Amino acid sequence: MPIIAIINGPNLNLLGRREPGVYGALTLDDINARIQKRFPDVQFAFFQSNHEGELIDYIHDAWSRADGIVLNAGAYTHYSIALRDALAAVDIPAVEVHLSNVHARESFRHHSVIAPVCLGQIAGFGWQSYVLGVHAILDRIEQSA
């Protein structure tokens, strides 16, 4: 059974209350439950932190226990070279996801420093961005087998 780490960065613990017009009404727990329900044959490791170092440590630890990473780095997407370097350092396929369409928002959200070390970026599909990210990881795992 594949193991996929679903990693969420800053402020995503406030989903459901934080700007629901942008991020939707679902909480992070709601999203995690929907992901798990959609993929009953996948083991997930769900993690959220508002602290960059904790996210980096979790990515490092995932190297020994996960087959792939789906990452919503939140605002760190746009400036965290440290997260980018952590993803590059581990030999695990990763997909960057976002609930909102970051390219239709403020210009500072248009650039991702982590995208170049990910398989791809999925944005704008709400909670289903995670589902699409999991599909991409599973396809990569299957191709590598």
C-alpha positions in Angstrom: 0.0 0.0 0.0 1.5 3.3 -1.0 2.1 6.0 1.7 1.6 9.6 0.8 2.4 12.5 3.0 -0.1 15.4 2.8 1.8 18.4 4.1 0.1 21.7 4.8 1.8 25.0 5.7 0.9 28.2 7.5 -2.6 29.3 8.2 -4.2 26.2 6.6 -5.2 25.1 10.1 -7.7 28.0 9.9 -9.5 26.6 6.8 -13.3 26.9 7.1 -13.0 30.2 9.0 -10.3 32.0 7.1 -11.5 33.8 3.9 -14.1 31.2 2.9 -14.8 33.1 -0.3 -11.2 32.3 -1.3 -10.4 29.0 0.4 -13.9 27.4 0.8 -15.9 26.4 3.9 -14.2 23.0 4.5 -11.8 22.6 7.4 -8.5 20.9 7.0 -9.9 17.9 8.8 -12.8 17.8 6.4 -10.4 17.9 3.4 -8.2 15.1 5.0 -11.3 12.9 5.5 -12.4 13.4 1.9 -8.9 12.5 0.6 -8.9 9.4 2.8 -12.4 8.4 1.6 -11.4 8.9 -2.1 -8.4 6.7 -1.8 -9.2 3.8 0.6 -6.2 1.8 -0.6 -3.6 4.5 0.2 -2.1 5.2 3.6 -1.8 8.9 4.3 0.3 10.8 6.8 -1.4 14.2 7.3 0.7 17.0 8.7 0.2 20.8 9.2 2.4 23.4 10.7 2.7 27.1 10.8 6.5 26.8 11.3 8.9 26.5 8.5 11.4 24.4 10.4 8.8 21.9 11.4 7.7 21.5 7.7 11.4 21.0 6.7 11.9 18.4 9.4 8.7 16.6 8.3 9.9 16.5 4.7 13.2 15.1 5.8 11.5 12.4 7.9 9.2 11.6 5.0 12.2 10.4 3.0 12.3 7.2 5.1 8.5 6.6 5.3 6.6 8.0 2.4 6.4 7.2 -1.3 5.3 10.7 -2.3 4.4 14.2 -1.0 1.5 16.4 -1.7 2.4 19.9 -0.4 0.4 23.0 0.1 3.1 25.2 1.4 0.8 28.3 1.7 2.7 31.5 1.7 6.0 29.7 2.0 5.5 28.7 -1.7 6.5 32.1 -2.8 9.7 32.6 -0.8 11.0 29.6 1.2 14.2 28.5 -0.4 14.6 26.3 2.7 11.5 24.3 1.8 12.6 24.1 -1.8 16.0 22.8 -0.8 14.3 20.2 1.6 12.2 18.9 -1.3 15.2 18.8 -3.6 17.2 16.9 -0.9 14.8 14.0 -0.5 14.3 11.4 -3.2 10.5 11.5 -3.1 8.2 12.7 -5.8 6.3 15.8 -4.7 3.3 17.8 -6.1 2.6 21.4 -5.1 -1.1 22.1 -4.6 -3.2 25.2 -3.8 -6.9 25.5 -3.1 -7.2 28.9 -4.9 -5.9 29.8 -8.3 -2.8 31.6 -7.2 -2.3 32.9 -10.8 -5.6 34.8 -10.7 -4.7 36.5 -7.4 -2.1 39.1 -6.3 1.0 39.2 -8.4 3.3 38.1 -5.5 1.4 34.7 -5.5 2.3 34.1 -9.1 5.8 32.8 -8.5 6.6 29.6 -6.7 10.2 28.8 -5.6 9.2 25.2 -4.9 7.6 24.3 -8.3 10.9 23.6 -10.0 11.6 20.7 -7.6 8.1 19.3 -7.9 6.5 17.0 -10.5 4.0 19.8 -11.1 1.7 22.4 -9.6 -2.1 22.1 -9.2 -4.1 25.2 -8.2 -7.6 26.5 -8.2 -9.7 23.3 -7.7 -10.4 23.8 -4.0 -10.0 20.6 -2.0 -9.9 18.6 -5.2 -6.5 20.0 -5.9 -5.3 17.5 -3.3 -7.1 14.7 -5.1 -5.5 15.6 -8.4 -2.1 15.8 -6.6 -2.6 12.3 -5.1 -3.5 11.0 -8.6 -0.2 12.5 -9.9 1.8 10.9 -7.2 0.2 7.5 -7.6 0.8 7.6 -11.4 4.5 8.4 -10.8 4.7 5.5 -8.3 3.1 3.2 -10.8 5.5 4.3 -13.6 8.5 3.7 -11.3 7.4 0.2 -10.3 
